[in-house]
Amino acid sequence: MAIISPNLESNQQRWQTIVCLTLGFWLSACIILDLVIMPSMYASGMMNTSDFTVAGSVMFSVFNRVELLCASLGLTGLLVLSVTPNNFIKNTKTAIIFSIVLLAIALIDTYGLTPQMTALGINLNLFESVKEVPVAMNQMHGGYWLLEIIKLVVGATLFSWCYRQQN
């Protein structure tokens, strides 16, 4: 039986709290963005204006950077917790793989989907209005929603594992 020093135990509790708060903030922000802000913009008719691409690009660029910070902090926290003497999570390797998946999704959104969707949405001819959404944009939206579902399921799983260990 290993003897755990009070300092090590408090560090473990601190990292557990950091991981839980980070995942909770990130997942709730994703839900608010996907289920409140974007539908509100769509319902208000903003998606039909010429400024929507620029507004969406700025909003998602900032949000994607926040996602990268959250994914990095979550991965760091789980890596720290994986080397503690007492097993923080029973499936430590699975938790680390899940956090790497979350980081990969944030990287794909930040450096793949958002720039491509912005480029497809920009109207370079000021005298001609956009009549329909390009097919590639619809496909990218499908990919975005698939990644969002994966992110929410994996993130919620990690959050539940971390939260259960905290009690």
KOLVEXKOL-978128 format. One record per residue (C-alpha): residue number from 1; x, y, z. Coordinates in pm, 1 decimal. Layout:
atom n=NUM, px=X, py=Y, pz=Z
...
This chain:
atom n=1, px=0.0, py=0.0, pz=0.0
atom n=2, px=148.4, py=331.8, pz=-106.4
atom n=3, px=155.2, py=623.5, pz=131.5
atom n=4, px=25.7, py=939.5, pz=-33.5
atom n=5, px=150.3, py=1270.9, pz=93.8
atom n=6, px=-104.5, py=1545.9, pz=161.0
atom n=7, px=62.3, py=1768.4, pz=-100.8
atom n=8, px=28.5, py=1502.1, pz=-370.0
atom n=9, px=-333.3, py=1440.8, pz=-277.2
atom n=10, px=-417.2, py=1811.7, pz=-292.5
atom n=11, px=-246.2, py=1836.6, pz=-633.1
atom n=12, px=-456.6, py=1545.2, pz=-755.4
atom n=13, px=-775.2, py=1710.1, pz=-630.7
atom n=14, px=-668.7, py=2039.5, pz=-790.4
atom n=15, px=-611.7, py=1874.1, pz=-1128.5
atom n=16, px=-939.0, py=1682.2, pz=-1101.6
atom n=17, px=-1117.7, py=2011.7, pz=-1042.5
atom n=18, px=-936.7, py=2179.4, pz=-1331.7
atom n=19, px=-1026.6, py=1897.1, pz=-1571.0
atom n=20, px=-1392.4, py=1891.4, pz=-1458.1
atom n=21, px=-1431.2, py=2267.9, pz=-1483.6
atom n=22, px=-1259.1, py=2281.6, pz=-1821.3
atom n=23, px=-1469.8, py=2002.8, pz=-1969.5
atom n=24, px=-1787.8, py=2146.4, pz=-1818.9
atom n=25, px=-1716.7, py=2493.5, pz=-1956.7
atom n=26, px=-1618.5, py=2361.7, pz=-2299.0
atom n=27, px=-1916.3, py=2130.2, pz=-2342.5
atom n=28, px=-2166.7, py=2388.4, pz=-2220.9
atom n=29, px=-2017.4, py=2652.1, pz=-2452.3
atom n=30, px=-2047.2, py=2410.5, pz=-2746.5
atom n=31, px=-2409.6, py=2339.8, pz=-2664.8
atom n=32, px=-2490.4, py=2710.1, pz=-2632.9
atom n=33, px=-2317.3, py=2790.0, pz=-2962.1
atom n=34, px=-2471.4, py=2499.9, pz=-3153.6
atom n=35, px=-2820.4, py=2497.1, pz=-3006.4
atom n=36, px=-2883.8, py=2862.5, pz=-2913.7
atom n=37, px=-2662.0, py=3113.1, pz=-3097.0
atom n=38, px=-2647.6, py=2957.5, pz=-3444.8
atom n=39, px=-3020.7, py=2872.2, pz=-3462.5
atom n=40, px=-3101.6, py=3226.1, pz=-3341.5
atom n=41, px=-2885.4, py=3373.6, pz=-3616.1
atom n=42, px=-3051.4, py=3147.7, pz=-3869.9
atom n=43, px=-3402.9, py=3232.1, pz=-3750.7
atom n=44, px=-3332.1, py=3605.8, pz=-3754.4
atom n=45, px=-3232.6, py=3587.9, pz=-4121.0
atom n=46, px=-2871.4, py=3681.8, pz=-4062.1
atom n=47, px=-2751.8, py=3385.3, pz=-4269.0
atom n=48, px=-2895.6, py=3550.2, pz=-4579.1
atom n=49, px=-2695.9, py=3871.6, pz=-4537.4
atom n=50, px=-2358.1, py=3931.6, pz=-4697.7
atom n=51, px=-2192.9, py=3992.9, pz=-4359.6
atom n=52, px=-2279.3, py=3653.0, pz=-4218.2
atom n=53, px=-1964.0, py=3484.6, pz=-4348.1
atom n=54, px=-1740.1, py=3743.0, pz=-4187.2
atom n=55, px=-1934.5, py=3736.3, pz=-3858.8
atom n=56, px=-1935.4, py=3356.2, pz=-3854.1
atom n=57, px=-1566.6, py=3341.7, pz=-3934.9
atom n=58, px=-1474.8, py=3577.8, pz=-3652.3
atom n=59, px=-1703.8, py=3404.6, pz=-3403.7
atom n=60, px=-1583.2, py=3053.8, pz=-3487.2
atom n=61, px=-1217.3, py=3156.3, pz=-3507.2
atom n=62, px=-1229.8, py=3292.1, pz=-3154.0
atom n=63, px=-1434.5, py=2998.4, pz=-3027.0
atom n=64, px=-1201.6, py=2747.9, pz=-3194.6
atom n=65, px=-902.4, py=2901.5, pz=-3014.9
atom n=66, px=-1086.9, py=2867.2, pz=-2684.1
atom n=67, px=-1158.6, py=2505.1, pz=-2775.8
atom n=68, px=-788.6, py=2445.0, pz=-2838.3
atom n=69, px=-706.0, py=2584.7, pz=-2494.5
atom n=70, px=-972.3, py=2368.4, pz=-2329.5
atom n=71, px=-860.2, py=2054.9, pz=-2513.9
atom n=72, px=-496.3, py=2120.3, pz=-2424.8
atom n=73, px=-575.4, py=2186.5, pz=-2059.9
atom n=74, px=-792.3, py=1874.1, pz=-2040.8
atom n=75, px=-520.3, py=1658.4, pz=-2196.1
atom n=76, px=-256.7, py=1808.0, pz=-1967.0
atom n=77, px=-472.5, py=1745.8, pz=-1661.2
atom n=78, px=-539.4, py=1385.0, pz=-1756.3
atom n=79, px=-170.1, py=1325.9, pz=-1825.2
atom n=80, px=-83.0, py=1465.3, pz=-1482.0
atom n=81, px=-351.7, py=1252.9, pz=-1318.3
atom n=82, px=-235.3, py=941.7, pz=-1503.5
atom n=83, px=98.7, py=945.2, pz=-1320.9
atom n=84, px=-46.8, py=971.7, pz=-970.6
atom n=85, px=17.4, py=667.1, pz=-755.6
atom n=86, px=-348.7, py=587.8, pz=-695.6
atom n=87, px=-547.6, py=524.4, pz=-1008.1
atom n=88, px=-749.8, py=834.9, pz=-1079.3
atom n=89, px=-951.9, py=674.0, pz=-1355.7
atom n=90, px=-973.1, py=300.1, pz=-1402.2
atom n=91, px=-924.0, py=332.2, pz=-1779.7
atom n=92, px=-642.3, py=586.6, pz=-1780.0
atom n=93, px=-523.7, py=496.2, pz=-2129.7
atom n=94, px=-876.2, py=526.6, pz=-2266.1
atom n=95, px=-917.5, py=865.2, pz=-2097.9
atom n=96, px=-594.1, py=989.9, pz=-2253.4
atom n=97, px=-698.5, py=858.9, pz=-2595.2
atom n=98, px=-1035.8, py=1033.4, pz=-2554.5
atom n=99, px=-864.7, py=1359.9, pz=-2466.4
atom n=100, px=-636.7, py=1326.7, pz=-2770.8
atom n=101, px=-948.4, py=1272.4, pz=-2983.7
atom n=102, px=-1096.1, py=1593.5, pz=-2838.7
atom n=103, px=-775.9, py=1782.7, pz=-2921.5
atom n=104, px=-778.3, py=1639.5, pz=-3275.0
atom n=105, px=-1138.3, py=1752.4, pz=-3325.8
atom n=106, px=-1050.8, py=2102.7, pz=-3205.2
atom n=107, px=-753.5, py=2111.1, pz=-3445.6
atom n=108, px=-967.4, py=1991.8, pz=-3738.2
atom n=109, px=-1231.5, py=2255.1, pz=-3661.3
atom n=110, px=-973.8, py=2533.1, pz=-3619.4
atom n=111, px=-740.1, py=2464.7, pz=-3909.3
atom n=112, px=-957.0, py=2260.6, pz=-4143.6
atom n=113, px=-1328.8, py=2321.0, pz=-4141.3
atom n=114, px=-1358.1, py=2685.1, pz=-4033.3
atom n=115, px=-1114.8, py=2826.9, pz=-4292.3
atom n=116, px=-1262.5, py=2612.2, pz=-4570.3
atom n=117, px=-1621.3, py=2701.1, pz=-4484.4
atom n=118, px=-1528.6, py=3069.3, pz=-4464.7
atom n=119, px=-1361.9, py=3052.9, pz=-4804.3
atom n=120, px=-1667.4, py=2885.6, pz=-4957.8
atom n=121, px=-1904.6, py=3139.9, pz=-4803.5
atom n=122, px=-1726.9, py=3458.4, pz=-4910.1
atom n=123, px=-1888.8, py=3626.7, pz=-5208.2
atom n=124, px=-1610.9, py=3786.8, pz=-5412.0
atom n=125, px=-1846.1, py=3955.4, pz=-5660.8
atom n=126, px=-2011.2, py=4255.3, pz=-5495.8
atom n=127, px=-2270.6, py=4294.1, pz=-5771.7
atom n=128, px=-2398.3, py=3938.2, pz=-5766.8
atom n=129, px=-2585.5, py=3789.6, pz=-5471.6
atom n=130, px=-2541.8, py=3432.2, pz=-5357.6
atom n=131, px=-2850.5, py=3235.4, pz=-5453.4
atom n=132, px=-2777.4, py=2896.4, pz=-5301.7
atom n=133, px=-2537.4, py=2731.4, pz=-5063.8
atom n=134, px=-2258.1, py=2537.9, pz=-5239.4
atom n=135, px=-2280.9, py=2158.2, pz=-5215.9
atom n=136, px=-1936.1, py=2142.6, pz=-5056.4
atom n=137, px=-2059.4, py=2372.4, pz=-4777.7
atom n=138, px=-2345.0, py=2134.2, pz=-4696.9
atom n=139, px=-2100.4, py=1843.6, pz=-4685.9
atom n=140, px=-1873.2, py=2037.9, pz=-4451.6
atom n=141, px=-2169.2, py=2119.5, pz=-4228.0
atom n=142, px=-2241.0, py=1746.3, pz=-4210.6
atom n=143, px=-1879.5, py=1679.6, pz=-4114.4
atom n=144, px=-1892.7, py=1958.0, pz=-3855.8
atom n=145, px=-2206.6, py=1812.9, pz=-3694.3
atom n=146, px=-2056.4, py=1463.4, pz=-3689.1
atom n=147, px=-1746.3, py=1599.2, pz=-3513.5
atom n=148, px=-1966.9, py=1794.9, pz=-3270.3
atom n=149, px=-2161.6, py=1482.0, pz=-3177.1
atom n=150, px=-1839.3, py=1286.3, pz=-3125.9
atom n=151, px=-1694.9, py=1573.8, pz=-2920.7
atom n=152, px=-2001.6, py=1595.9, pz=-2698.1
atom n=153, px=-2020.7, py=1219.6, pz=-2639.5
atom n=154, px=-1647.4, py=1178.8, pz=-2571.0
atom n=155, px=-1631.9, py=1496.9, pz=-2362.2
atom n=156, px=-1937.7, py=1399.7, pz=-2157.2
atom n=157, px=-1785.0, py=1055.9, pz=-2096.2
atom n=158, px=-1459.6, py=1209.9, pz=-1971.7
atom n=159, px=-1650.6, py=1458.8, pz=-1760.0
atom n=160, px=-1855.6, py=1182.6, pz=-1596.9
atom n=161, px=-1539.9, py=980.8, pz=-1521.7
atom n=162, px=-1370.1, py=1283.4, pz=-1364.8
atom n=163, px=-1677.9, py=1392.0, pz=-1172.5
atom n=164, px=-1739.2, py=1046.1, pz=-1027.3
atom n=165, px=-1382.0, py=1032.5, pz=-899.0
atom n=166, px=-1417.5, py=1371.3, pz=-732.5
atom n=167, px=-1703.8, py=1263.7, pz=-507.2
